[in-house]
């Protein structure tokens, strides 16, 4: 009996090493991947990014889609770099208007989507910062951004992102959350955004992750999203950590874009923003909590 058990375990181990070929839908179709989130910020570029999906098992940069015709409500977006289509300078969306995105590729395939800007859920009045640990350029260092403002008594969904000296971190690394953060209240010094800065992150994502120094300017943005876009962004995360858009992802993401073999989402978001200038980068408290008039 003991001999039989050993042979059975050996057979089972051999079976576990057998190579299995897995397939995904992208092995059969090239999907158009659309990143199209417009805002009411005229000082920020309004962009539509077109790329081609890759297989779940691919480890390579996504191919960008060039030569397309892109417009929103008749306003043409210009291809400033391969696959990146930008609205005219000063373009911004407005509340109460339905926006229609139209895309036509060089091969004749066409795609459309509509989106309306939701009501702004959060008014941000000011922000402040506090240092949380790490004092040398050789170590990861943590700062926290606190927010002051007012949240409306409506169900809202948010995207939070920040910039350092006007350089924003990639949108796929932003935080998405329902309004449980604020819960229809007057918000005073809520520690809403951690800033983990390190040389490793800076090399990978740019100076939005630089080590903070006196004179640096932190800008926090809170985008109000409609529920469909919130669900879409959640589908691109795993265990609460964002993964790059349209690279291998843990589940099929919803889309509001019409057309064959297309991924992505078209959204229009109002944005609340505030900035603060670094005085003492190692200050371990929110100054505005101790001195509210500042």
C-alpha positions as a Markdown table, in Angstrom:
| # | Residue | x | y | z |
|---|---|---|---|---|
| 1 | Unk | 0.0 | 0.0 | 0.0 |
| 2 | Unk | 2.8 | 2.4 | 0.9 |
| 3 | Unk | 4.6 | 1.5 | -2.4 |
| 4 | Unk | 1.4 | 2.3 | -4.4 |
| 5 | Unk | 1.1 | 5.7 | -2.6 |
| 6 | Unk | 4.6 | 6.7 | -3.6 |
| 7 | Unk | 4.1 | 5.7 | -7.2 |
| 8 | Unk | 0.8 | 7.6 | -7.3 |
| 9 | Unk | 2.5 | 10.8 | -5.9 |
| 10 | Unk | 5.3 | 10.5 | -8.5 |
| 11 | Unk | 2.8 | 10.2 | -11.3 |
| 12 | Unk | 0.9 | 13.2 | -10.0 |
| 13 | Unk | 4.0 | 15.3 | -9.8 |
| 14 | Unk | 4.9 | 14.4 | -13.4 |
| 15 | Unk | 1.4 | 15.3 | -14.5 |
| 16 | Unk | 1.7 | 18.7 | -12.8 |
| 17 | Unk | 4.8 | 19.6 | -14.9 |
| 18 | Unk | 3.0 | 19.0 | -18.2 |
| 19 | Unk | 3.0 | 22.0 | -20.5 |
| 20 | Unk | -0.5 | 23.5 | -21.1 |
| 21 | Unk | -1.1 | 26.0 | -23.9 |
| 22 | Unk | -3.6 | 28.7 | -22.9 |
| 23 | Unk | -5.3 | 30.9 | -25.4 |
| 24 | Unk | -6.9 | 34.3 | -25.1 |
| 25 | Unk | -9.3 | 36.2 | -27.4 |
| 26 | Unk | -6.6 | 38.6 | -28.4 |
| 27 | Unk | -4.8 | 35.7 | -30.1 |
| 28 | Unk | -7.6 | 35.9 | -32.8 |
| 29 | Unk | -8.4 | 39.6 | -33.0 |
| 30 | Unk | -6.6 | 42.9 | -32.8 |
| 31 | Unk | -8.6 | 45.1 | -30.5 |
| 32 | Unk | -8.5 | 48.9 | -30.6 |
| 33 | Unk | -7.8 | 50.2 | -27.1 |
| 34 | Unk | -9.2 | 53.7 | -26.4 |
| 35 | Unk | -8.1 | 56.0 | -23.5 |
| 36 | Unk | -10.5 | 59.0 | -23.7 |
| 37 | Unk | -11.1 | 60.9 | -20.5 |
| 38 | Unk | -11.9 | 64.6 | -21.0 |
| 39 | Unk | -12.2 | 67.2 | -18.2 |
| 40 | Unk | -13.3 | 70.8 | -17.5 |
| 41 | Unk | -9.7 | 71.9 | -17.0 |
| 42 | Unk | -8.8 | 74.3 | -19.9 |
| 43 | Unk | -5.2 | 74.4 | -18.5 |
| 44 | Unk | -4.7 | 70.7 | -19.0 |
| 45 | Unk | -4.3 | 68.9 | -22.4 |
| 46 | Unk | -7.4 | 67.0 | -23.5 |
| 47 | Unk | -6.3 | 63.8 | -25.1 |
| 48 | Unk | -7.5 | 60.6 | -26.8 |
| 49 | Unk | -4.9 | 57.8 | -26.9 |
| 50 | Unk | -5.3 | 55.0 | -29.3 |
| 51 | Unk | -3.4 | 51.7 | -29.2 |
| 52 | Unk | -3.7 | 48.1 | -30.0 |
| 53 | Unk | -4.4 | 45.4 | -27.5 |
| 54 | Unk | -1.8 | 42.8 | -26.7 |
| 55 | Unk | -2.2 | 39.2 | -25.6 |
| 56 | Unk | -2.5 | 38.4 | -21.9 |
| 57 | Unk | 0.8 | 36.7 | -22.0 |
| 58 | Unk | 2.7 | 39.3 | -24.0 |
| 59 | Unk | 5.5 | 41.3 | -22.2 |
| 60 | Unk | 5.9 | 44.2 | -24.5 |
| 61 | Unk | 4.9 | 47.8 | -25.1 |
| 62 | Unk | 1.4 | 48.3 | -26.6 |
| 63 | Unk | 1.5 | 49.3 | -30.3 |
| 64 | Unk | 0.2 | 52.8 | -30.9 |
| 65 | Unk | -2.5 | 53.4 | -33.6 |
| 66 | Unk | -1.6 | 56.3 | -35.9 |
| 67 | Unk | -3.4 | 58.1 | -38.8 |
| 68 | Unk | -6.9 | 58.0 | -37.3 |
| 69 | Unk | -9.5 | 60.7 | -37.5 |
| 70 | Unk | -10.7 | 61.7 | -34.0 |
| 71 | Unk | -13.2 | 64.3 | -33.1 |
| 72 | Unk | -15.6 | 65.2 | -30.2 |
| 73 | Unk | -18.8 | 67.1 | -31.1 |
| 74 | Unk | -17.2 | 68.1 | -34.4 |
| 75 | Unk | -13.9 | 69.4 | -32.8 |
| 76 | Unk | -11.0 | 67.7 | -34.4 |
| 77 | Unk | -8.2 | 66.3 | -32.3 |
| 78 | Unk | -4.6 | 66.5 | -33.8 |
| 79 | Unk | -2.2 | 63.6 | -33.6 |
| 80 | Unk | 0.8 | 65.3 | -31.7 |
| 81 | Unk | 2.7 | 62.0 | -31.3 |
| 82 | Unk | 2.1 | 58.5 | -32.5 |
| 83 | Unk | -1.4 | 57.4 | -31.2 |
| 84 | Unk | -1.9 | 60.5 | -29.1 |
| 85 | Unk | -4.6 | 62.9 | -30.3 |
| 86 | Unk | -4.9 | 66.3 | -28.6 |
| 87 | Unk | -7.7 | 68.9 | -28.6 |
| 88 | Unk | -7.1 | 72.5 | -29.6 |
| 89 | Unk | -5.4 | 74.6 | -26.8 |
| 90 | Unk | -7.8 | 75.8 | -24.2 |
| 91 | Unk | -10.4 | 73.2 | -24.9 |
| 92 | Unk | -12.5 | 72.1 | -21.9 |
| 93 | Unk | -15.8 | 70.3 | -21.4 |
| 94 | Unk | -18.8 | 71.8 | -19.7 |
| 95 | Unk | -21.6 | 70.5 | -17.4 |
| 96 | Unk | -24.9 | 69.7 | -18.9 |
| 97 | Unk | -23.6 | 68.9 | -22.4 |
| 98 | Unk | -23.6 | 65.5 | -24.0 |
| 99 | Unk | -20.3 | 64.8 | -25.8 |
| 100 | Unk | -19.9 | 62.4 | -28.7 |
| 101 | Unk | -16.6 | 60.8 | -29.5 |
| 102 | Unk | -16.0 | 59.7 | -33.1 |
| 103 | Unk | -13.0 | 57.6 | -34.3 |
| 104 | Unk | -12.3 | 56.4 | -37.8 |
| 105 | Unk | -9.1 | 54.4 | -38.4 |
| 106 | Unk | -7.1 | 54.3 | -41.7 |
| 107 | Unk | -8.6 | 50.9 | -42.5 |
| 108 | Unk | -12.1 | 52.4 | -42.4 |
| 109 | Unk | -13.3 | 50.9 | -39.1 |
| 110 | Unk | -15.4 | 53.4 | -37.1 |
| 111 | Unk | -16.1 | 53.7 | -33.4 |
| 112 | Unk | -18.5 | 56.0 | -31.4 |
| 113 | Unk | -19.4 | 56.8 | -27.8 |
| 114 | Unk | -21.3 | 59.3 | -25.8 |
| 115 | Unk | -20.6 | 60.8 | -22.3 |
| 116 | Unk | -22.1 | 63.5 | -20.1 |
| 117 | Unk | -20.2 | 65.2 | -17.3 |
| 118 | Unk | -21.7 | 64.2 | -13.9 |
| 119 | Unk | -22.4 | 66.7 | -11.2 |
| 120 | Unk | -19.3 | 67.7 | -9.3 |
| 121 | Unk | -19.4 | 65.8 | -6.0 |
| 122 | Unk | -16.5 | 67.4 | -4.1 |
| 123 | Unk | -15.4 | 71.0 | -3.8 |
| 124 | Unk | -11.7 | 71.2 | -2.8 |
| 125 | Unk | -10.7 | 74.4 | -0.9 |
| 126 | Unk | -7.1 | 73.8 | 0.0 |
| 127 | Unk | -4.5 | 71.1 | 0.7 |
| 128 | Unk | -1.5 | 70.6 | 3.0 |
| 129 | Unk | 1.3 | 68.1 | 3.4 |
| 130 | Unk | 3.1 | 66.3 | 6.2 |
| 131 | Unk | 6.2 | 64.2 | 6.1 |
| 132 | Unk | 5.9 | 60.6 | 7.3 |
| 133 | Unk | 9.4 | 59.0 | 7.1 |
| 134 | Unk | 12.8 | 58.7 | 5.3 |
| 135 | Unk | 15.3 | 61.5 | 5.2 |
| 136 | Unk | 17.9 | 60.7 | 2.5 |
| 137 | Unk | 17.8 | 60.6 | -1.3 |
| 138 | Unk | 18.9 | 56.9 | -1.0 |
| 139 | Unk | 15.7 | 55.9 | 0.8 |
| 140 | Unk | 12.0 | 55.7 | 0.0 |
| 141 | Unk | 10.3 | 58.7 | 1.7 |
| 142 | Unk | 6.6 | 59.1 | 2.5 |
| 143 | Unk | 4.6 | 62.3 | 2.6 |
| 144 | Unk | 0.8 | 62.6 | 3.0 |
| 145 | Unk | -1.5 | 65.2 | 1.4 |
| 146 | Unk | -4.4 | 66.3 | 3.5 |
| 147 | Unk | -7.5 | 68.0 | 2.0 |
| 148 | Unk | -10.1 | 70.6 | 3.1 |
| 149 | Unk | -13.4 | 71.0 | 1.3 |
| 150 | Unk | -17.1 | 70.0 | 1.1 |
| 151 | Unk | -18.7 | 66.9 | -0.3 |
| 152 | Unk | -22.3 | 67.1 | -1.7 |
| 153 | Unk | -25.1 | 64.8 | -0.4 |
| 154 | Unk | -25.1 | 62.8 | -3.7 |
| 155 | Unk | -23.6 | 59.4 | -4.5 |
| 156 | Unk | -20.3 | 60.2 | -6.2 |
| 157 | Unk | -17.3 | 58.3 | -7.5 |
| 158 | Unk | -13.8 | 59.8 | -7.5 |
| 159 | Unk | -10.4 | 59.5 | -9.1 |
| 160 | Unk | -7.5 | 61.0 | -7.2 |
| 161 | Unk | -4.2 | 62.0 | -8.7 |
| 162 | Unk | -1.4 | 64.4 | -8.0 |
| 163 | Unk | 1.4 | 66.4 | -9.7 |
| 164 | Unk | 4.8 | 67.6 | -8.5 |
| 165 | Unk | 5.8 | 70.9 | -10.2 |
| 166 | Unk | 3.1 | 70.4 | -12.8 |
| 167 | Unk | 4.2 | 66.8 | -13.7 |
| 168 | Unk | 1.3 | 64.4 | -13.2 |
| 169 | Unk | 1.7 | 60.7 | -12.4 |
| 170 | Unk | 0.2 | 58.4 | -15.0 |
| 171 | Unk | -3.6 | 58.1 | -14.8 |
| 172 | Unk | -3.3 | 54.3 | -14.6 |
| 173 | Unk | -1.6 | 54.8 | -11.2 |
| 174 | Unk | -4.3 | 57.0 | -9.8 |
| 175 | Unk | -6.6 | 56.0 | -6.9 |
| 176 | Unk | -10.3 | 55.3 | -7.5 |
| 177 | Unk | -12.8 | 55.3 | -4.7 |
| 178 | Unk | -16.5 | 55.9 | -3.9 |
| 179 | Unk | -17.5 | 58.8 | -1.7 |
| 180 | Unk | -17.0 | 56.8 | 1.5 |
| 181 | Unk | -13.8 | 58.9 | 1.9 |
| 182 | Unk | -15.9 | 62.0 | 2.5 |
| 183 | Unk | -19.4 | 60.7 | 3.2 |
| 184 | Unk | -21.3 | 64.0 | 2.6 |
| 185 | Unk | -19.4 | 66.0 | 5.1 |
| 186 | Unk | -17.3 | 69.2 | 5.6 |
| 187 | Unk | -13.8 | 67.8 | 5.2 |
| 188 | Unk | -11.0 | 69.1 | 7.4 |
| 189 | Unk | -7.5 | 67.8 | 6.9 |
| 190 | Unk | -8.4 | 64.4 | 5.6 |
| 191 | Unk | -5.2 | 62.5 | 4.8 |
| 192 | Unk | -6.3 | 61.5 | 1.3 |
| 193 | Unk | -3.2 | 60.9 | -0.8 |
| 194 | Unk | 0.1 | 59.3 | 0.1 |
| 195 | Unk | 3.2 | 60.4 | -1.8 |
| 196 | Unk | 5.8 | 57.7 | -1.8 |
| 197 | Unk | 8.8 | 59.2 | -3.4 |
| 198 | Unk | 12.0 | 57.4 | -4.4 |
| 199 | Unk | 14.7 | 57.5 | -7.0 |
| 200 | Unk | 13.4 | 54.1 | -8.4 |
| 201 | Unk | 9.9 | 55.5 | -8.9 |
| 202 | Unk | 11.3 | 58.7 | -10.4 |
| 203 | Unk | 13.3 | 56.8 | -13.0 |
| 204 | Unk | 10.3 | 54.8 | -14.0 |
| 205 | Unk | 7.6 | 57.4 | -14.0 |
| 206 | Unk | 9.4 | 60.8 | -14.0 |
| 207 | Unk | 9.6 | 63.7 | -11.6 |
| 208 | Unk | 6.1 | 63.3 | -10.3 |
| 209 | Unk | 7.9 | 60.9 | -7.9 |
| 210 | Unk | 10.9 | 63.0 | -7.2 |
| 211 | Unk | 12.2 | 63.5 | -3.6 |
| 212 | Unk | 10.4 | 66.6 | -2.3 |
| 213 | Unk | 12.4 | 69.7 | -1.6 |
| 214 | Unk | 11.7 | 73.3 | -0.5 |
| 215 | Unk | 10.0 | 75.2 | -3.2 |
| 216 | Unk | 8.4 | 72.2 | -4.9 |
| 217 | Unk | 4.6 | 72.5 | -5.7 |
| 218 | Unk | 2.2 | 69.7 | -5.0 |
| 219 | Unk | -1.1 | 69.7 | -6.9 |
| 220 | Unk | -3.9 | 67.4 | -5.9 |
| 221 | Unk | -6.9 | 66.7 | -8.3 |
| 222 | Unk | -10.2 | 65.0 | -7.4 |
| 223 | Unk | -12.1 | 63.9 | -10.5 |
| 224 | Unk | -15.9 | 63.1 | -10.2 |
| 225 | Unk | -16.8 | 60.1 | -12.3 |
| 226 | Unk | -20.0 | 58.5 | -13.4 |
| 227 | Unk | -20.6 | 55.0 | -12.1 |
| 228 | Unk | -19.8 | 53.3 | -15.4 |
| 229 | Unk | -16.3 | 54.8 | -15.6 |
| 230 | Unk | -15.7 | 53.9 | -12.0 |
| 231 | Unk | -16.6 | 50.3 | -12.7 |
| 232 | Unk | -14.4 | 50.3 | -15.7 |
| 233 | Unk | -11.4 | 51.6 | -13.8 |
| 234 | Unk | -12.0 | 49.1 | -11.0 |
| 235 | Unk | -11.9 | 46.3 | -13.6 |
| 236 | Unk | -8.3 | 47.4 | -14.4 |
| 237 | Unk | -7.1 | 46.9 | -10.9 |
| 238 | Unk | -5.9 | 43.9 | -8.9 |
| 239 | Unk | -6.0 | 43.9 | -5.0 |
| 240 | Unk | -6.5 | 47.7 | -5.1 |
| 241 | Unk | -3.3 | 48.4 | -7.1 |
| 242 | Unk | -3.7 | 49.9 | -10.6 |
| 243 | Unk | -2.2 | 48.1 | -13.5 |
| 244 | Unk | -1.3 | 49.9 | -16.8 |
| 245 | Unk | -4.3 | 50.3 | -19.1 |
| 246 | Unk | -4.6 | 47.7 | -21.9 |
| 247 | Unk | -1.7 | 45.5 | -20.8 |
| 248 | Unk | -2.6 | 42.1 | -19.4 |
| 249 | Unk | -5.4 | 42.5 | -17.0 |
| 250 | Unk | -7.3 | 40.3 | -14.5 |
| 251 | Unk | -10.7 | 40.5 | -16.0 |
| 252 | Unk | -12.7 | 41.7 | -19.0 |
| 253 | Unk | -13.4 | 45.4 | -18.7 |
| 254 | Unk | -16.7 | 47.0 | -19.6 |
| 255 | Unk | -16.8 | 49.6 | -22.4 |
| 256 | Unk | -19.2 | 52.2 | -23.6 |
| 257 | Unk | -17.6 | 52.4 | -27.0 |
| 258 | Unk | -19.5 | 51.0 | -30.0 |
| 259 | Unk | -17.7 | 49.1 | -32.7 |
| 260 | Unk | -16.1 | 45.7 | -33.4 |
| 261 | Unk | -13.2 | 44.5 | -31.2 |
| 262 | Unk | -12.7 | 47.6 | -29.1 |
| 263 | Unk | -11.6 | 48.1 | -25.5 |
| 264 | Unk | -11.6 | 51.3 | -23.3 |
| 265 | Unk | -14.0 | 53.9 | -22.1 |
| 266 | Unk | -15.1 | 57.5 | -23.0 |
| 267 | Unk | -15.7 | 59.7 | -19.9 |
| 268 | Unk | -16.1 | 63.4 | -19.2 |
| 269 | Unk | -15.2 | 64.5 | -15.6 |
| 270 | Unk | -15.3 | 67.7 | -13.6 |
| 271 | Unk | -12.1 | 68.3 | -11.6 |
| 272 | Unk | -11.5 | 70.0 | -8.3 |
| 273 | Unk | -7.8 | 71.0 | -7.8 |
| 274 | Unk | -5.6 | 72.8 | -5.2 |
| 275 | Unk | -1.9 | 73.3 | -4.7 |
| 276 | Unk | 0.6 | 73.8 | -1.9 |
| 277 | Unk | 4.2 | 74.9 | -1.9 |
| 278 | Unk | 6.7 | 72.9 | 0.1 |
| 279 | Unk | 8.3 | 75.0 | 2.9 |
| 280 | Unk | 10.0 | 72.4 | 5.2 |
| 281 | Unk | 9.8 | 69.0 | 3.5 |
| 282 | Unk | 10.3 | 67.2 | 6.8 |
| 283 | Unk | 7.4 | 69.0 | 8.6 |
| 284 | Unk | 5.6 | 66.0 | 10.3 |
| 285 | Unk | 2.2 | 67.7 | 10.7 |
| 286 | Unk | -0.5 | 69.6 | 8.7 |
| 287 | Unk | 0.3 | 73.2 | 9.4 |
| 288 | Unk | -3.3 | 74.2 | 8.5 |
| 289 | Unk | -4.6 | 72.1 | 11.4 |
| 290 | Unk | -2.5 | 73.9 | 13.9 |
| 291 | Unk | -2.9 | 77.3 | 12.3 |
| 292 | Unk | -6.3 | 77.2 | 10.5 |
| 293 | Unk | -6.1 | 80.8 | 9.2 |
| 294 | Unk | -3.1 | 80.0 | 7.0 |
